[in-house]
């Protein structure tokens, strides 16, 4: 009799164990789990729904790169410019901060210059008005770390708006940037007058996710010159982003000048680490 009861108890326990299922392994049985696909890193309540994530929402990346550009304007000698860029980004959910600076070296016929370009500090926030649509608004400050004889010694300010629409592996994007130029006008007796102006920049492009790791895009870009009376700067550019692994990534960009005021060739290669 005791043996029979013991076997019945084992059978009941075994059937109970086999009936228990917790596919997302959050400690709440599937039968009563109201949130059945919570990430493994989340802490859940008695209903199986996330109450806290163990993964920090704070992220950073550091990006270093090298750049090259050449110019051959009708009014200037041909010059070649090599530069190196350091960029640091901070991300919190849909909010981000960015800081970057660039050291350059320019060589031309009877002309050479080295130093820092203006450094940039900015912030942006991304909205999702619709499932496949994103809008990123940003503002930034251009610090006058570039020192020259053209009185570009004041802080400039910028505001940006970028719109992107994605459809499966394709995305269409466009952007606008307004920059408030506060530099003082320059008058060189018997030579030239340089009058600064605020600038408007536009771009429109098409991107494609070739794989989960590789993204490519092409765009058309137009920007006012910072000098009054000078033709707009127009370029056609291509951009590649490659994710090496969960931390490392690289980018390559190339732009070709379509106007006499644009650099004929510009190329940039960057390597970043995300953590």
C-alpha positions as YAML, in Angstrom:
chain: A
units: angstrom
residues:
- id: 1
  name: UNK
  ca: [0.00, 0.00, 0.00]
- id: 2
  name: UNK
  ca: [2.77, 2.43, 0.93]
- id: 3
  name: UNK
  ca: [4.61, 1.55, -2.27]
- id: 4
  name: UNK
  ca: [1.51, 2.32, -4.33]
- id: 5
  name: UNK
  ca: [1.02, 5.73, -2.68]
- id: 6
  name: UNK
  ca: [4.69, 6.55, -3.20]
- id: 7
  name: UNK
  ca: [4.49, 5.72, -6.91]
- id: 8
  name: UNK
  ca: [1.33, 7.82, -7.29]
- id: 9
  name: UNK
  ca: [3.05, 10.77, -5.60]
- id: 10
  name: UNK
  ca: [6.04, 10.47, -7.94]
- id: 11
  name: UNK
  ca: [3.72, 10.35, -10.96]
- id: 12
  name: UNK
  ca: [1.86, 13.51, -9.85]
- id: 13
  name: UNK
  ca: [5.11, 15.43, -9.24]
- id: 14
  name: UNK
  ca: [6.56, 14.28, -12.55]
- id: 15
  name: UNK
  ca: [3.50, 15.36, -14.50]
- id: 16
  name: UNK
  ca: [3.59, 18.74, -12.73]
- id: 17
  name: UNK
  ca: [7.26, 19.22, -13.63]
- id: 18
  name: UNK
  ca: [6.69, 18.31, -17.25]
- id: 19
  name: UNK
  ca: [3.67, 20.64, -17.44]
- id: 20
  name: UNK
  ca: [5.65, 23.68, -16.21]
- id: 21
  name: UNK
  ca: [6.95, 25.90, -19.04]
- id: 22
  name: UNK
  ca: [8.84, 29.19, -18.86]
- id: 23
  name: UNK
  ca: [10.21, 29.92, -22.32]
- id: 24
  name: UNK
  ca: [11.64, 33.38, -21.50]
- id: 25
  name: UNK
  ca: [13.15, 32.07, -18.24]
- id: 26
  name: UNK
  ca: [11.91, 34.94, -16.09]
- id: 27
  name: UNK
  ca: [10.55, 32.73, -13.30]
- id: 28
  name: UNK
  ca: [6.90, 33.16, -14.28]
- id: 29
  name: UNK
  ca: [5.12, 30.22, -15.91]
- id: 30
  name: UNK
  ca: [3.96, 30.75, -19.48]
- id: 31
  name: UNK
  ca: [0.36, 30.09, -18.50]
- id: 32
  name: UNK
  ca: [0.20, 33.22, -16.34]
- id: 33
  name: UNK
  ca: [2.98, 35.29, -18.03]
- id: 34
  name: UNK
  ca: [1.41, 38.48, -19.42]
- id: 35
  name: UNK
  ca: [4.71, 39.51, -21.06]
- id: 36
  name: UNK
  ca: [6.00, 36.23, -22.54]
- id: 37
  name: UNK
  ca: [9.08, 37.57, -24.37]
- id: 38
  name: UNK
  ca: [10.94, 39.69, -21.81]
- id: 39
  name: UNK
  ca: [14.75, 39.84, -22.28]
- id: 40
  name: UNK
  ca: [16.83, 37.55, -20.06]
- id: 41
  name: UNK
  ca: [18.49, 40.64, -18.53]
- id: 42
  name: UNK
  ca: [15.21, 42.10, -17.18]
- id: 43
  name: UNK
  ca: [13.80, 41.87, -13.65]
- id: 44
  name: UNK
  ca: [10.05, 41.12, -13.80]
- id: 45
  name: UNK
  ca: [7.00, 41.48, -11.54]
- id: 46
  name: UNK
  ca: [4.57, 38.70, -10.59]
- id: 47
  name: UNK
  ca: [2.91, 39.04, -14.01]
- id: 48
  name: UNK
  ca: [6.21, 38.46, -15.87]
- id: 49
  name: UNK
  ca: [6.47, 42.06, -17.11]
- id: 50
  name: UNK
  ca: [9.65, 44.14, -16.93]
- id: 51
  name: UNK
  ca: [10.06, 46.36, -13.90]
- id: 52
  name: UNK
  ca: [13.78, 46.96, -14.29]
- id: 53
  name: UNK
  ca: [16.43, 46.18, -16.91]
- id: 54
  name: UNK
  ca: [19.87, 45.06, -15.79]
- id: 55
  name: UNK
  ca: [21.35, 46.53, -18.96]
- id: 56
  name: UNK
  ca: [22.32, 50.16, -18.51]
- id: 57
  name: UNK
  ca: [20.56, 52.66, -20.81]
- id: 58
  name: UNK
  ca: [23.75, 54.75, -20.80]
- id: 59
  name: UNK
  ca: [26.16, 54.15, -23.69]
- id: 60
  name: UNK
  ca: [29.24, 55.81, -25.12]
- id: 61
  name: UNK
  ca: [31.39, 55.59, -28.19]
- id: 62
  name: UNK
  ca: [34.79, 56.95, -29.16]
- id: 63
  name: UNK
  ca: [35.58, 57.50, -32.83]
- id: 64
  name: UNK
  ca: [38.97, 58.33, -34.36]
- id: 65
  name: UNK
  ca: [39.52, 59.02, -38.03]
- id: 66
  name: UNK
  ca: [41.72, 60.37, -40.81]
- id: 67
  name: UNK
  ca: [40.53, 62.68, -43.59]
- id: 68
  name: UNK
  ca: [41.78, 64.03, -46.89]
- id: 69
  name: UNK
  ca: [40.55, 66.86, -49.10]
- id: 70
  name: UNK
  ca: [41.89, 68.79, -52.05]
- id: 71
  name: UNK
  ca: [40.82, 72.11, -53.49]
- id: 72
  name: UNK
  ca: [41.47, 73.71, -56.85]
- id: 73
  name: UNK
  ca: [39.26, 76.79, -56.90]
- id: 74
  name: UNK
  ca: [39.61, 79.17, -59.85]
- id: 75
  name: UNK
  ca: [40.78, 81.90, -57.45]
- id: 76
  name: UNK
  ca: [43.10, 79.78, -55.27]
- id: 77
  name: UNK
  ca: [46.15, 77.59, -55.68]
- id: 78
  name: UNK
  ca: [45.68, 73.84, -55.50]
- id: 79
  name: UNK
  ca: [45.99, 72.64, -51.89]
- id: 80
  name: UNK
  ca: [45.93, 69.28, -50.13]
- id: 81
  name: UNK
  ca: [44.65, 68.96, -46.58]
- id: 82
  name: UNK
  ca: [45.20, 66.00, -44.26]
- id: 83
  name: UNK
  ca: [43.45, 65.88, -40.91]
- id: 84
  name: UNK
  ca: [42.71, 63.63, -37.94]
- id: 85
  name: UNK
  ca: [39.44, 63.68, -36.00]
- id: 86
  name: UNK
  ca: [38.52, 62.61, -32.48]
- id: 87
  name: UNK
  ca: [34.84, 62.29, -31.56]
- id: 88
  name: UNK
  ca: [33.11, 61.22, -28.32]
- id: 89
  name: UNK
  ca: [29.36, 60.46, -28.09]
- id: 90
  name: UNK
  ca: [27.05, 59.79, -25.17]
- id: 91
  name: UNK
  ca: [23.65, 58.08, -25.59]
- id: 92
  name: UNK
  ca: [20.73, 57.79, -23.22]
- id: 93
  name: UNK
  ca: [17.65, 56.23, -24.80]
- id: 94
  name: UNK
  ca: [16.66, 58.72, -27.55]
- id: 95
  name: UNK
  ca: [18.97, 61.50, -26.30]
- id: 96
  name: UNK
  ca: [22.60, 61.96, -27.31]
- id: 97
  name: UNK
  ca: [25.54, 64.31, -26.76]
- id: 98
  name: UNK
  ca: [28.50, 64.77, -29.08]
- id: 99
  name: UNK
  ca: [31.90, 66.45, -28.93]
- id: 100
  name: UNK
  ca: [34.50, 66.47, -31.70]
- id: 101
  name: UNK
  ca: [37.69, 68.22, -32.72]
- id: 102
  name: UNK
  ca: [39.95, 68.02, -35.79]
- id: 103
  name: UNK
  ca: [43.65, 68.72, -36.26]
- id: 104
  name: UNK
  ca: [44.67, 69.57, -39.84]
- id: 105
  name: UNK
  ca: [47.71, 70.18, -42.02]
- id: 106
  name: UNK
  ca: [47.34, 72.04, -45.34]
- id: 107
  name: UNK
  ca: [49.99, 72.33, -48.05]
- id: 108
  name: UNK
  ca: [49.80, 74.32, -51.25]
- id: 109
  name: UNK
  ca: [51.96, 76.24, -53.68]
- id: 110
  name: UNK
  ca: [53.87, 78.63, -51.41]
- id: 111
  name: UNK
  ca: [51.37, 78.06, -48.60]
- id: 112
  name: UNK
  ca: [51.14, 75.80, -45.57]
- id: 113
  name: UNK
  ca: [49.14, 75.82, -42.34]
- id: 114
  name: UNK
  ca: [48.53, 73.52, -39.37]
- id: 115
  name: UNK
  ca: [46.24, 73.70, -36.37]
- id: 116
  name: UNK
  ca: [42.75, 72.91, -35.11]
- id: 117
  name: UNK
  ca: [39.51, 73.49, -36.95]
- id: 118
  name: UNK
  ca: [36.57, 74.81, -34.93]
- id: 119
  name: UNK
  ca: [35.53, 72.23, -32.32]
- id: 120
  name: UNK
  ca: [31.94, 71.10, -31.95]
- id: 121
  name: UNK
  ca: [29.71, 70.31, -28.95]
- id: 122
  name: UNK
  ca: [26.09, 69.37, -29.53]
- id: 123
  name: UNK
  ca: [22.99, 67.51, -28.37]
- id: 124
  name: UNK
  ca: [20.13, 65.81, -30.19]
- id: 125
  name: UNK
  ca: [16.88, 63.96, -29.51]
- id: 126
  name: UNK
  ca: [15.14, 61.43, -31.71]
- id: 127
  name: UNK
  ca: [11.36, 61.23, -32.06]
- id: 128
  name: UNK
  ca: [9.30, 58.42, -33.62]
- id: 129
  name: UNK
  ca: [6.16, 60.04, -35.11]
- id: 130
  name: UNK
  ca: [5.34, 56.73, -36.85]
- id: 131
  name: UNK
  ca: [6.64, 53.17, -36.86]
- id: 132
  name: UNK
  ca: [8.97, 53.61, -39.86]
- id: 133
  name: UNK
  ca: [9.57, 57.34, -39.47]
- id: 134
  name: UNK
  ca: [12.15, 59.03, -37.24]
- id: 135
  name: UNK
  ca: [12.87, 62.72, -36.65]
- id: 136
  name: UNK
  ca: [16.08, 63.88, -35.02]
- id: 137
  name: UNK
  ca: [16.37, 67.46, -33.76]
- id: 138
  name: UNK
  ca: [19.67, 68.87, -32.59]
- id: 139
  name: UNK
  ca: [21.56, 72.00, -31.56]
- id: 140
  name: UNK
  ca: [25.27, 72.67, -31.29]
- id: 141
  name: UNK
  ca: [28.03, 75.14, -30.60]
- id: 142
  name: UNK
  ca: [31.09, 75.71, -32.80]
- id: 143
  name: UNK
  ca: [33.93, 76.74, -30.53]
- id: 144
  name: UNK
  ca: [36.52, 79.05, -32.19]
- id: 145
  name: UNK
  ca: [39.57, 76.77, -31.86]
- id: 146
  name: UNK
  ca: [40.52, 77.58, -35.48]
- id: 147
  name: UNK
  ca: [42.87, 80.55, -35.47]
- id: 148
  name: UNK
  ca: [43.47, 82.55, -38.64]
- id: 149
  name: UNK
  ca: [43.77, 86.11, -39.88]
- id: 150
  name: UNK
  ca: [40.10, 86.23, -40.97]
- id: 151
  name: UNK
  ca: [38.59, 87.18, -37.60]
- id: 152
  name: UNK
  ca: [36.85, 83.82, -37.16]
- id: 153
  name: UNK
  ca: [37.30, 84.17, -33.43]
- id: 154
  name: UNK
  ca: [33.68, 84.07, -32.24]
- id: 155
  name: UNK
  ca: [31.40, 81.21, -31.21]
- id: 156
  name: UNK
  ca: [28.92, 80.03, -33.85]
- id: 157
  name: UNK
  ca: [25.66, 78.16, -33.24]
- id: 158
  name: UNK
  ca: [23.79, 75.55, -35.27]
- id: 159
  name: UNK
  ca: [20.39, 73.84, -35.32]
- id: 160
  name: UNK
  ca: [19.58, 70.67, -37.25]
- id: 161
  name: UNK
  ca: [16.57, 68.58, -38.27]
- id: 162
  name: UNK
  ca: [16.96, 65.16, -39.89]
- id: 163
  name: UNK
  ca: [14.11, 62.98, -41.15]
- id: 164
  name: UNK
  ca: [14.41, 59.29, -42.06]
- id: 165
  name: UNK
  ca: [11.82, 56.88, -43.43]
- id: 166
  name: UNK
  ca: [12.62, 53.14, -43.52]
- id: 167
  name: UNK
  ca: [10.93, 50.43, -45.55]
- id: 168
  name: UNK
  ca: [12.47, 47.00, -44.92]
- id: 169
  name: UNK
  ca: [16.14, 47.33, -46.02]
- id: 170
  name: UNK
  ca: [15.76, 50.77, -47.64]
- id: 171
  name: UNK
  ca: [15.66, 54.19, -46.03]
- id: 172
  name: UNK
  ca: [15.08, 57.64, -47.47]
- id: 173
  name: UNK
  ca: [16.52, 60.55, -45.55]
- id: 174
  name: UNK
  ca: [16.91, 64.30, -45.66]
- id: 175
  name: UNK
  ca: [18.24, 67.03, -43.41]
- id: 176
  name: UNK
  ca: [18.50, 70.74, -42.81]
- id: 177
  name: UNK
  ca: [21.08, 72.70, -40.80]
- id: 178
  name: UNK
  ca: [21.05, 76.39, -39.95]
- id: 179
  name: UNK
  ca: [24.30, 77.91, -38.68]
- id: 180
  name: UNK
  ca: [24.52, 81.32, -37.07]
- id: 181
  name: UNK
  ca: [27.91, 82.76, -38.03]
- id: 182
  name: UNK
  ca: [29.07, 85.36, -35.51]
- id: 183
  name: UNK
  ca: [32.56, 86.00, -36.89]
- id: 184
  name: UNK
  ca: [33.62, 89.59, -37.55]
- id: 185
  name: UNK
  ca: [33.86, 90.84, -41.14]
- id: 186
  name: UNK
  ca: [37.37, 91.32, -42.52]
- id: 187
  name: UNK
  ca: [38.68, 94.27, -44.52]
- id: 188
  name: UNK
  ca: [42.11, 94.01, -46.09]
- id: 189
  name: UNK
  ca: [43.04, 97.39, -47.66]
- id: 190
  name: UNK
  ca: [43.52, 97.22, -51.44]
- id: 191
  name: UNK
  ca: [43.01, 93.44, -51.36]
- id: 192
  name: UNK
  ca: [39.55, 92.18, -50.39]
- id: 193
  name: UNK
  ca: [36.54, 92.45, -48.08]
- id: 194
  name: UNK
  ca: [35.18, 89.30, -46.44]
- id: 195
  name: UNK
  ca: [31.61, 89.61, -45.19]
- id: 196
  name: UNK
  ca: [30.30, 86.67, -43.17]
- id: 197
  name: UNK
  ca: [26.73, 85.38, -43.34]
- id: 198
  name: UNK
  ca: [24.54, 82.76, -41.66]
- id: 199
  name: UNK
  ca: [24.29, 79.54, -43.64]
- id: 200
  name: UNK
  ca: [21.61, 77.05, -44.65]
- id: 201
  name: UNK
  ca: [22.53, 73.46, -45.54]
- id: 202
  name: UNK
  ca: [20.35, 70.77, -47.10]
- id: 203
  name: UNK
  ca: [20.82, 67.12, -47.99]
- id: 204
  name: UNK
  ca: [18.69, 64.32, -49.38]
- id: 205
  name: UNK
  ca: [19.67, 60.71, -49.90]
- id: 206
  name: UNK
  ca: [18.89, 57.03, -50.18]
- id: 207
  name: UNK
  ca: [20.35, 54.26, -48.01]
- id: 208
  name: UNK
  ca: [20.33, 50.47, -48.15]
- id: 209
  name: UNK
  ca: [21.12, 47.82, -45.52]
- id: 210
  name: UNK
  ca: [23.03, 45.29, -47.60]
- id: 211
  name: UNK
  ca: [23.46, 42.97, -44.58]
- id: 212
  name: UNK
  ca: [22.91, 43.17, -40.83]
- id: 213
  name: UNK
  ca: [26.44, 44.60, -40.60]
- id: 214
  name: UNK
  ca: [26.79, 46.75, -43.72]
- id: 215
  name: UNK
  ca: [24.88, 49.93, -44.60]
- id: 216
  name: UNK
  ca: [25.54, 52.12, -47.65]
- id: 217
  name: UNK
  ca: [24.01, 55.42, -48.76]
- id: 218
  name: UNK
  ca: [24.33, 58.17, -51.30]
- id: 219
  name: UNK
  ca: [23.26, 61.80, -50.97]
- id: 220
  name: UNK
  ca: [23.18, 65.21, -52.62]
- id: 221
  name: UNK
  ca: [24.26, 68.14, -50.44]
- id: 222
  name: UNK
  ca: [23.97, 71.93, -50.79]
- id: 223
  name: UNK
  ca: [25.25, 74.57, -48.37]
- id: 224
  name: UNK
  ca: [25.68, 78.33, -48.42]
- id: 225
  name: UNK
  ca: [29.20, 79.63, -48.16]
- id: 226
  name: UNK
  ca: [30.00, 81.47, -44.95]
- id: 227
  name: UNK
  ca: [31.06, 84.41, -47.17]
- id: 228
  name: UNK
  ca: [28.50, 86.67, -48.83]
- id: 229
  name: UNK
  ca: [28.48, 86.73, -52.60]
- id: 230
  name: UNK
  ca: [30.09, 83.32, -52.97]
- id: 231
  name: UNK
  ca: [28.49, 80.44, -54.88]
- id: 232
  name: UNK
  ca: [26.77, 77.69, -52.86]
- id: 233
  name: UNK
  ca: [28.82, 74.60, -52.04]
- id: 234
  name: UNK
  ca: [27.41, 71.50, -53.78]
- id: 235
  name: UNK
  ca: [28.60, 67.92, -53.41]
- id: 236
  name: UNK
  ca: [27.55, 64.34, -54.13]
- id: 237
  name: UNK
  ca: [28.61, 61.87, -51.45]
- id: 238
  name: UNK
  ca: [28.57, 58.20, -50.51]
- id: 239
  name: UNK
  ca: [28.74, 56.69, -47.02]
- id: 240
  name: UNK
  ca: [29.44, 53.18, -45.71]
- id: 241
  name: UNK
  ca: [28.95, 51.85, -42.19]
- id: 242
  name: UNK
  ca: [30.28, 48.43, -41.17]
- id: 243
  name: UNK
  ca: [29.71, 46.78, -37.79]
- id: 244
  name: UNK
  ca: [32.77, 44.67, -37.02]
- id: 245
  name: UNK
  ca: [31.31, 43.14, -33.85]
- id: 246
  name: UNK
  ca: [29.09, 44.26, -30.96]
- id: 247
  name: UNK
  ca: [31.63, 46.94, -29.97]
- id: 248
  name: UNK
  ca: [33.82, 47.88, -32.94]
- id: 249
  name: UNK
  ca: [32.58, 49.65, -36.08]
- id: 250
  name: UNK
  ca: [34.04, 51.56, -39.00]
- id: 251
  name: UNK
  ca: [32.80, 54.15, -41.49]
- id: 252
  name: UNK
  ca: [34.00, 55.44, -44.84]
- id: 253
  name: UNK
  ca: [32.72, 58.49, -46.66]
- id: 254
  name: UNK
  ca: [33.60, 60.14, -49.96]
- id: 255
  name: UNK
  ca: [32.34, 63.41, -51.44]
- id: 256
  name: UNK
  ca: [32.87, 64.85, -54.88]
- id: 257
  name: UNK
  ca: [32.60, 68.58, -55.46]
- id: 258
  name: UNK
  ca: [29.94, 69.69, -57.93]
- id: 259
  name: UNK
  ca: [30.62, 73.42, -57.62]
- id: 260
  name: UNK
  ca: [33.78, 75.50, -57.92]
- id: 261
  name: UNK
  ca: [33.49, 76.38, -54.22]
- id: 262
  name: UNK
  ca: [33.61, 72.73, -53.06]
- id: 263
  name: UNK
  ca: [36.63, 70.55, -52.48]
- id: 264
  name: UNK
  ca: [36.99, 68.37, -55.56]
- id: 265
  name: UNK
  ca: [37.60, 65.27, -53.46]
- id: 266
  name: UNK
  ca: [37.00, 64.53, -49.81]
- id: 267
  name: UNK
  ca: [37.51, 61.15, -48.13]
- id: 268
  name: UNK
  ca: [37.23, 60.04, -44.50]
- id: 269
  name: UNK
  ca: [37.95, 56.72, -42.80]
- id: 270
  name: UNK
  ca: [36.98, 56.25, -39.14]
- id: 271
  name: UNK
  ca: [37.13, 53.52, -36.51]
- id: 272
  name: UNK
  ca: [34.88, 53.54, -33.46]
- id: 273
  name: UNK
  ca: [34.30, 51.60, -30.24]
- id: 274
  name: UNK
  ca: [30.84, 51.41, -28.66]
- id: 275
  name: UNK
  ca: [30.33, 50.52, -25.00]
...
